[in-house]
């Protein structure tokens, strides 16, 4: 009996070629995403560095005795600079979200204080337009919640700024209310909303408003300045937080933007004692040793002048090795460290200063990054390198003064 063997042969050349093309396309997409992120990061850094000088010197001019007309010019410079910074931040945020580089944090914070910050930020703008600005908070809201305070405030601020921008008369309301009693697993369903009496949105345009770089009417883009990114960013962040932004609007009748979030509640709801702060005395300021490592000449003058006006007497160096040498000779309370400097960057300089102080048994100085690198991963990188805190350029006078004072008071208390 003769056996016949049957062999099935299939040509898989086309399938393998298709798989190879898919893998190649994936690798190219990853490469393009990384290049895009690197480009946006570099451009952000290059723009923030001169912007630090513009806003810094505008604030310094404000310290001088100026004529009323000159004060208005300074205010215009500051306002324009802040507007440019806001646009940069929006483009940067959108790029990070699109690249999947945004990670939400979980922090315990006071919900009412977060909403009040949004209210206070918009208060003067509403006064300028003679708008009524209301903050409506449900008394049943939990005192503290666990969420990402920065992103939550960013979303509410984007929605509220839009409301103020497109409202010429009437009011803007920002609010939150508890939808259900606190759940046994210690979570709460909270409803957030922003309502205005502005120009409203036609029904056919409602689906378009969350598209990036979009305004519903080309005439509006000329009448109302904006990047068209605020709502797109807010929509994506709320999606990451597990919610969805809803819109109700009619032309000429105003708009209501709202979203519901299920938010964790901390185990203890007891009121913490308020943090007692005090101002540094002139003697404490003069006795504080502050080292500033910054290579850009314009930023050197701007930051040093701000510190002097705040009552401090900083010592200036312009590179990493000089910062290490200065830290070896004196016990500084605060070191303000730029990241990108010739010879040695601020990260390596920080590591050397830490190691140097430890080997000599000296007190470790507080090292604060002051940098135009504004990504969240840049902040994490600075902290992992041994820095205590982080400030993104452009730096304001009040922000710099408060940061330095906070750390001096904290280290003196310890």
C-alpha positions as a printed Julia matrix, in Angstrom:
414×3 Matrix{Float64}:
   0.0     0.0    0.0
   1.49    3.33  -0.99
   0.98    6.35   1.25
   0.62    9.74  -0.32
   1.81   12.75   1.76
   0.02   16.0    1.12
   1.87   19.22   1.91
   0.04   22.56   2.07
   2.21   25.52   1.17
   1.04   29.09   1.63
   2.89   32.11   0.45
   3.02   34.52   3.45
   5.3    37.02   1.79
   2.53   39.62   1.49
   1.49   39.17   5.13
   5.06   39.52   6.36
   5.55   42.6    4.22
   2.33   44.11   5.63
   3.51   43.37   9.19
   6.87   44.94   8.43
   5.19   48.07   7.08
   2.95   48.3   10.16
   5.93   48.03  12.51
   7.85   50.57  10.44
   4.9    52.98  10.53
   4.63   52.52  14.3
   8.34   53.21  14.8
   8.13   56.29  12.58
   5.12   57.58  14.54
   6.95   57.12  17.86
  10.01   58.85  16.43
   7.9    61.74  15.11
   6.15   62.1   18.49
   9.5    62.27  20.3
  10.85   64.81  17.8
   7.7    66.93  18.19
   7.95   66.86  21.98
  11.65   67.77  21.86
  10.95   70.63  19.44
   8.13   72.07  21.57
  10.26   71.74  24.7
  13.22   73.52  23.07
  11.03   76.28  21.63
   9.35   76.78  25.01
  12.77   77.15  26.63
  14.02   79.59  23.99
  10.88   81.76  24.27
  10.7    81.72  28.08
  14.3    82.89  28.52
  13.86   86.33  26.85
  10.31   86.56  28.2
  11.77   86.33  31.71
  13.77   89.46  30.91
  10.78   91.31  29.45
   8.44   90.61  32.36
  11.22   90.95  34.92
  12.26   94.42  33.8
   8.62   95.49  33.44
   8.22   94.69  37.15
  11.48   96.44  37.99
  10.31   99.57  36.15
   7.23   99.47  38.34
   9.46  100.04  41.38
  10.55  103.42  39.98
   8.7   106.73  40.43
   6.94  106.98  37.06
   4.54  109.43  35.48
   0.97  108.18  35.06
   1.44  107.74  31.32
   4.65  105.75  31.88
   2.88  103.49  34.38
   0.31  102.7   31.71
   3.1   101.77  29.26
   4.64   99.43  31.84
   1.26   97.85  32.49
   0.8    97.27  28.75
   4.2    95.52  28.57
   3.31   93.3   31.54
  -0.15   92.52  30.19
   1.19   91.67  26.72
   3.96   89.53  28.19
   1.51   87.59  30.36
  -0.77   87.06  27.36
   2.17   85.67  25.38
   3.08   83.42  28.32
  -0.48   82.11  28.47
  -0.36   81.21  24.77
   2.98   79.45  25.24
   1.6    77.48  28.17
  -1.46   76.42  26.19
   0.57   75.2   23.2
   2.94   73.39  25.57
   0.07   71.77  27.46
  -1.69   70.69  24.27
   1.52   69.2   22.89
   2.07   67.21  26.09
  -1.51   65.94  26.13
  -1.37   64.92  22.46
   1.92   63.07  23.07
   0.51   61.31  26.14
   3.04   62.95  28.46
   0.56   64.31  31.01
   0.22   62.32  34.22
  -2.4    63.31  36.77
  -1.33   63.63  40.39
  -3.3    62.83  43.53
  -3.0    65.38  46.32
  -5.12   66.28  49.31
  -6.22   69.92  49.1
  -9.02   72.27  50.13
 -11.6    72.45  47.36
 -12.97   75.85  48.42
  -9.51   77.45  48.37
  -8.84   76.09  44.88
 -12.1    77.56  43.56
 -11.44   80.86  45.33
  -8.08   81.11  43.53
  -9.87   80.84  40.19
 -12.38   83.48  41.32
  -9.65   85.87  42.49
  -7.68   85.46  39.26
 -10.65   86.7   37.2
 -11.99   89.3   39.63
 -10.13   92.34  38.24
 -10.92   91.45  34.62
 -14.62   91.24  35.5
 -14.43   94.61  37.24
 -12.88   96.14  34.11
 -15.84   94.87  32.05
 -18.41   95.72  34.77
 -19.39   92.05  35.04
 -20.69   90.42  38.19
 -18.53   87.43  39.18
 -20.1    84.91  41.57
 -18.61   81.89  43.32
 -21.4    79.45  44.24
 -20.37   76.64  46.6
 -22.65   73.98  48.04
 -22.32   73.95  51.89
 -22.45   70.13  51.71
 -19.19   69.94  49.75
 -16.37   68.1   51.54
 -13.73   70.35  53.05
 -10.89   68.45  51.41
 -10.66   66.22  48.36
  -7.98   64.04  46.74
  -7.37   64.97  43.1
  -5.02   66.95  40.87
  -5.45   70.57  42.08
  -3.39   72.13  39.3
  -5.31   70.42  36.5
  -8.71   70.99  38.11
  -7.98   74.71  38.52
  -6.61   74.84  34.97
  -9.85   73.44  33.53
 -12.09   75.78  35.55
  -9.87   78.74  34.71
  -9.96   77.92  30.97
 -13.76   77.67  31.07
 -14.16   80.81  33.19
 -11.73   82.88  31.1
 -13.75   81.96  28.01
 -16.93   82.98  29.81
 -15.47   86.37  30.75
 -14.05   86.91  27.26
 -17.36   86.28  25.49
 -19.57   88.16  27.98
 -20.04   91.91  27.6
 -22.74   92.45  30.2
 -24.38   90.52  32.99
 -22.54   87.92  35.04
 -20.26   84.91  35.19
 -20.79   82.17  37.77
 -18.29   79.55  38.91
 -19.6    76.83  41.17
 -19.6    73.31  42.56
 -22.17   71.17  44.33
 -22.39   67.71  45.82
 -24.67   65.48  43.73
 -24.92   62.55  46.15
 -24.16   61.89  49.83
 -20.6    60.76  50.55
 -20.19   57.13  49.53
 -18.99   54.37  51.89
 -15.76   53.96  49.89
 -15.01   57.6   50.71
 -15.68   59.16  47.34
 -18.01   61.95  46.26
 -19.73   62.82  43.0
 -19.2    66.55  42.52
 -20.77   68.74  39.85
 -18.64   71.69  38.62
 -20.03   74.44  36.39
 -19.27   77.77  34.74
 -22.27   79.82  33.59
 -22.31   83.15  31.71
 -24.73   85.59  30.08
 -22.53   86.07  27.02
 -22.96   85.75  23.27
 -23.8    82.03  23.38
 -23.16   79.34  20.79
 -25.39   78.22  17.92
 -26.53   74.56  18.16
 -24.76   73.6   14.92
 -21.43   74.8   16.36
 -21.55   72.97  19.7
 -19.69   69.92  18.41
 -16.85   72.03  16.99
 -15.91   74.05  20.06
 -13.68   71.36  21.58
 -11.61   70.95  18.42
  -8.07   72.26  18.7
  -7.16   75.65  17.16
 -10.84   76.29  16.49
 -13.23   79.16  17.1
 -16.8    78.8   15.89
 -16.67   81.9   13.71
 -13.75   83.51  11.9
 -15.14   86.92  12.87
 -14.9    85.91  16.53
 -11.22   85.05  16.15
 -10.63   88.63  15.1
 -12.89   90.2   17.71
 -11.88   87.93  20.62
  -8.21   87.02  20.86
  -7.35   83.41  21.58
  -5.44   80.35  20.45
  -8.49   78.09  20.15
  -6.85   75.62  22.55
  -8.45   76.41  25.92
 -11.57   74.25  25.48
  -9.66   71.48  23.72
  -7.23   71.23  26.64
 -10.03   71.35  29.23
 -11.97   68.62  27.41
  -8.98   66.28  27.27
  -8.0    66.83  30.92
 -11.53   66.14  32.18
 -11.58   63.02  30.01
  -8.38   61.86  31.71
 -10.02   62.51  35.09
 -12.97   60.3   34.19
 -15.53   62.95  33.3
 -17.01   64.67  30.26
 -17.71   68.36  29.7
 -21.33   69.13  28.85
 -22.48   72.34  27.13
 -25.84   74.1   27.09
 -26.01   77.3   25.08
 -28.21   79.57  22.98
 -27.07   82.53  20.85
 -27.51   85.73  22.8
 -28.58   83.92  25.96
 -25.26   82.7   27.35
 -23.62   79.33  27.97
 -23.32   76.71  30.68
 -20.28   74.42  30.77
 -20.33   71.64  33.36
 -18.78   68.3   34.28
 -19.19   65.68  37.0
 -16.23   64.01  38.7
 -16.11   61.13  41.15
 -13.46   62.31  43.61
 -11.79   60.58  46.54
 -12.2    62.01  50.03
  -9.39   61.77  52.64
  -9.98   59.54  55.67
  -9.94   62.42  58.14
 -12.24   65.35  57.45
 -11.12   67.32  60.48
 -10.11   70.93  59.98
  -6.38   71.43  60.08
  -4.98   74.34  62.0
  -4.26   77.22  59.63
  -0.62   77.51  58.66
   0.86   80.44  60.56
   3.17   82.54  58.43
   5.16   85.64  59.2
   7.28   88.06  57.23
  11.04   88.01  57.43
  12.53   90.99  59.23
  14.97   93.27  57.43
  17.77   91.85  59.59
  16.84   88.25  58.69
  16.85   89.18  55.01
  20.24   90.86  55.21
  21.71   87.92  57.1
  20.39   85.34  54.61
  23.06   84.08  52.23
  21.68   83.61  48.72
  23.67   82.35  45.74
  22.29   82.85  42.24
  23.73   80.73  39.39
  22.56   82.17  36.05
  24.5    82.57  32.79
  22.11   84.81  30.81
  23.14   88.44  31.4
  19.64   89.88  31.04
  18.2    87.36  33.49
  21.12   87.98  35.86
  20.21   91.65  36.14
  16.45   91.0   36.33
  16.6    88.3   39.03
  19.29   90.06  41.07
  17.37   93.35  41.01
  14.18   91.59  42.12
  15.99   90.0   45.06
  17.56   93.32  46.05
  14.15   95.04  45.97
  12.84   92.21  48.14
  15.52   93.08  50.71
  18.08   90.33  49.98
  21.72   90.67  48.91
  22.45   87.81  46.5
  25.86   86.67  45.27
  25.99   86.0   41.53
  27.91   83.34  39.56
  27.43   82.5   35.89
  28.21   78.76  35.61
  28.06   75.41  37.39
  31.72   75.1   38.49
  31.62   78.62  39.96
  28.5    77.66  41.93
  30.29   74.61  43.34
  33.32   76.72  44.36
  31.13   79.38  45.98
  29.19   76.71  47.91
  32.48   75.27  49.18
  33.58   78.64  50.56
  30.29   79.78  52.18
  27.26   78.13  53.8
  24.44   79.49  51.66
  20.85   79.37  52.87
  19.43   79.36  49.34
  20.95   78.55  45.95
  18.9    79.61  42.91
  20.16   77.29  40.17
  19.69   77.68  36.44
  19.74   74.37  34.54
  21.37   75.2   31.2
  24.77   76.75  31.85
  28.16   76.49  30.11
  30.76   74.12  31.53
  28.36   72.2   33.75
  24.57   72.15  33.91
  22.61   72.89  37.06
  21.68   69.25  37.66
  25.3    68.06  37.86
  26.28   71.15  39.85
  23.53   70.32  42.37
  24.78   66.74  42.75
  28.35   67.98  43.3
  27.24   70.57  45.87
  25.24   67.94  47.77
  28.17   65.5   47.76
  30.61   68.23  48.73
  28.54   69.36  51.72
  28.05   65.77  52.9
  31.76   64.93  52.72
  32.63   68.02  54.78
  29.81   67.54  57.27
  28.32   70.9   56.31
  24.66   71.92  56.37
  22.93   71.27  53.07
  21.7    74.47  51.36
  18.2    74.75  49.89
  18.61   74.5   46.11
  15.8    75.84  43.93
  15.74   75.3   40.17
  14.98   78.52  38.27
  14.68   77.37  34.68
  12.94   77.87  31.37
  12.36   74.08  31.19
   8.66   73.99  31.95
   7.56   70.38  31.4
   6.37   68.36  34.4
   9.17   65.86  33.69
  11.65   68.74  33.97
  10.39   69.5   37.48
  10.65   65.82  38.42
  14.16   65.64  36.95
  15.26   68.6   39.08
  13.85   67.09  42.27
  15.42   63.71  41.52
  18.79   65.44  41.07
  18.58   66.65  44.67
  16.91   70.05  44.33
  14.37   71.12  46.94
  12.04   73.15  44.75
  11.42   74.39  41.22
  10.4    77.66  39.54
   9.64   77.95  35.83
  10.65   81.12  34.0
   9.43   83.77  33.55
   9.71   84.49  37.27
   7.62   87.2   38.92
   8.78   89.45  41.73
   6.1    88.23  44.15
   6.67   84.59  43.23
  10.43   84.82  43.74
  10.13   86.75  47.01
   7.56   84.33  48.44
   9.56   81.26  47.4
  12.8    82.5   48.99
  11.03   83.67  52.15
   9.17   80.36  52.5
  12.36   78.29  52.42
  14.29   80.58  54.76
  11.45   80.46  57.31
  11.13   76.7   56.89
  14.85   76.0   57.39
  15.05   78.4   60.36
  12.09   76.63  61.96
  13.74   73.23  61.49
